[in-house]
Amino acid sequence: GAQIIDLMMLVIDVTKGMQTQSAECLVIGQIACQKMVVVLNKIDLLPEGKRQSAIEKMTKKMQKTLENTKFCGCPIVAVAAKPGGPEAPESENPLGVSELIEVLKSQAYLPSRDPSGHFLMAVDHCFSIKGQGTVMTGTILSGSVSLGDNVEIPALKVTKKVKSMQMFHTPVTYAMQGDRVGICVTQFDPKLLERGLICTPESLHTIHAAIISLKKIQYFRGALQTKAKFHITVGHETVMGRVMFFSPAPADFNEEIKENAFDFEKDYLYQEEYLSKDSNPSEENKENDQAEVQLPRHQWALLEFEKPVTCPKLCLVIGSKLDTDIHANTCRLAFHGVLLQGMEDKNYTETFLPKLKVYKLKHKEGQVERVMDDYSVIGRSLFKKETNIQIFVGLKVKLSTGEDGIIEGGFGQSGKFKIRIPDGLKPDTKMLLTVASKKKSKAGKGDTTKEDESSKNDSAQPVTISLLFKRYVFDTQKKMIQS
């Protein structure tokens, strides 16, 4: 419903100030509205002598609250809509309402409207009129509609002809974006549609999953974690959905990206959670040491819905934790974004997701066990005994002493492996490894404790082997990729 509001009025009880729900309304307003007026209501409950100073105090408090929002400096009006409460006699005149009307008049504006594009209307009431048919009233979100047009109720897969239309009790033959209109159709049971969307036939799609661009809502406490479930509000529905977050590859963290579009050609980095100032870089992202300081300019999520939703492209998406206790005084709204790409195929995991190039960075470490000759060494601790080393053959590794190597194959049965060093081992590395293995063999023969200690000191600096590769999350073959 917030998508159809051009000017928002936030009503605050002057005796209580901002409550959890007023704060949530403010957050939704920041996402979906451009202008706001704050109304401090119930001023009749303030004792007359202290009324003015209490109003001023609350006004200052509200100004402070709005300082870091897009509504900074908006008008604040004090009123008593119904002095004495609901039981008071009708002769009691409201206080401050005429001033409020003047403020609303000064803030009202005509937004620019455009009749082009597909017709889409948000229906908020549906009722039947005897002898006429069924009337659907709502706000036109895009496009236009004329008498005799066919309109579809996509959630029910039903198409109906527009028989008559009214705007504010006046019959009309045409209505466009921004208009409030009642559309009358025949032979349709109003019980089937309380609220929802109606549109140009076949212009809306029902989707099972989506890619969205998103931003975390700063007041939400706690991390946004991959695999977590959120209440996803999209179009006219709220459904449960699971999220997976991802960002550009680190080299592109600062790149400007075309708005409202998603590029399937690019590589994206999988994130255990949405990256924000307060997030801890996960183990996987720690290799990219900059993850701690640098934040990507854009982030996306893959949303997988528990039941399919019908919505337009580029529509607003809000993710919340609506099961949070309403009295917990905490923001339940977690993130907001724009739906960039919907997945209509029920089997999207097989047909669509493999096109999405989201990768995880994998980092394995092992040690050089011994030198074979100037161009090869034996390594250990990189793989488990049961690992099929064959699938790692040909991958590049780096020794901590600086040499580059290539995995040639397994060596024996215990998970050891052979590495070829195309440019040969450096003399220093050879010496280090020879000394280490001599010490090891001596220590093995039960030499004096002194010898033992020195071998400990030496083997504290073993030559390590590091293997870095990328693996695409949706690659069915689970290939390992090295740049």
Residue, then its C-alpha position, 0 to 999 in steps of 0.5 A: g500500500a505504501q507504493i501508492i502514497d505521494l505525501m505521507m502524514l506521520v501521526i504521533d501521540v504527543t504524550k508518548g512520542m515515537q513508538t516502535q510502529s511509528a519508527e517502522c512507518l518512517v522506515i517504509g516512508q523513507i523507502a517508498c515516499q518522497k514527502m512527509v508531514v508530522v502531526l503531533n496529535k492529542i494535545d488536549l491531553l496536555p495541561e493548558g499551562k504547560r501545553q505550549s512548552a510540551i509541544e515545543k519539546m516534542t517538536k524539537k525531539m522529532q526534528k532531531t529524530l528526522e535529522n538523518t532521514k530524507f524528511c529532515g526539516c519537514p513541517i510538524v503540526a500540533v493538533a487534537a483531532k477529537p478533544g476529549g476522546p471518542e466519547a466527547p460531545e460533537s460540539e467539541n471543536p478540533l484544535g489545529v486542524s485548519e492549520l494542518i489543512e493549510v500545511l497539507k495544501s502547501q505540501a501537496y503537489l502533482p507528481s508527473r504521470d505517464p500513461s505509456g506502458h502496460f496497465l497495472m492497478a493495485v486493487d484494495h476493495c472488491f464488491s458487487i453492485k446488484g444489477q451492475g456487476t463486480v467493482m474493483t477499486g484501486t490506484i493505477l500504478s502504470g499505463s492506462v485503461s479505457l472502456g471495453d478493454n480486457v483486464e487480467i486478474p493474474a493471480l486467478k488467471v482470469t480475464k474480464k472486459v471493463k464494462s464501466m468506470q467511475m472516478f469519485h462517483t463520476p462515470v469516465t471512459y479513460a483513466m491513467q497512472g495515478d488515478r483512483v478508479g472503480i472498474c466494473v466487470t461482470q460475472f466475477d465473484p468479489k469474494l475471490l479478490e479482496r486485494g491484489l493486482i490487475c493488469t493488461p492480459e499476460s503482462l505480469h509474470t508469476i515467479h518462483a525466485a528472483i535476483i534483486s539489488l538491495k540495501k540493508i535498513q540501518y536500524f535493523r539489528g543483527a546480520l543479514q545471513t545467506k540461507a536465512k528466511f525473511h518475510i518478503t513483501v513484493g507486489h501485493e503479497t508477503v511470502m516467506g523467502r530464502v536469501m543468498f547474498f553476493s557482491p561484485a568480484p573484489a576488483d569491481f567493488n567500486e565500479e559504477i553499475k547500470e541501475n535497474a539491470f543485472d549483467f549475467e556475463k559478470d562474475y560475482l562473489y558469494q557472501e555468507e552475509y550482506l556486507s555492511k560496516d558492522s559485519n564480520p568478514s567470514e572465513e571465506n572472504k578473509e583471504n581478500d584482506q580488503a573485505e574488512v575495510q572495503l565495502p562493495r558499492h552494490q550488492w545483490a541477493l537471490l530470493e527463493f520464494e516458498k510459494p510463487v508470487t505475481c509481480p511487475k518487473l523492477c518492483l519494490v521488495i522489502g524483507s522483514k522479520l515479522d515474527t519478531d515481538i512487536h513489543a521488543n522495540t526493535c526494527r523488523l524491516a531488514f532490507h529493501g531493494v528492486l526486483l531485477q530479474g524474475m524466474e518463471d520456470k518452476n525448475y529454475t534451479e536446473t534451467f536458470l541458476p547455472k547462468l548465474k556466475v556466483y563463485k566461492l573462493k577456496h583456499k587450501e594449505g599443505q606442507v612440503e614433506r621433502v625434495m625429490d629433485d631440483y624440479s619436484v617436491i612431495g607435499r602433504s596435508l593438503f588433501k584428506k586420505e580419501t580425496n580423489i587427487q586426480i581432479f586436482v591434477g594440473l592446478k597451480v600452487k604456490l610455495s611459501t618460499g615463492e616458487d610456483g608449482i603444478i600438482e602432478g598427481g598422488f604419491g602413495q596411499s595417504g593423501k600425499f602428492k607430487i608437485r612439479i616446479p617448472d622453474g626449479l627450486k631456489p638453492d635457499t629453499k633446497m637447503l631449508l628443506t634438506v636441513a629440515s628433513k635431516k633434522k627430522s630423520k635424526a630426531g626420529k633416531g632418538d637423538t639428544t633432547k637438544e637436537d629435538e628442540s632445535s628440530k622443533n624450532d626448524s619445523a616451526q617454519p615449514v615450507t607451506i603450499s597454498l592452493l587457491f581456486k574459484r568454484y561456481v556455486f551453481d556449476t553442476q560439474k563443480k569445476m575448480i577454476q584458477s585465473 
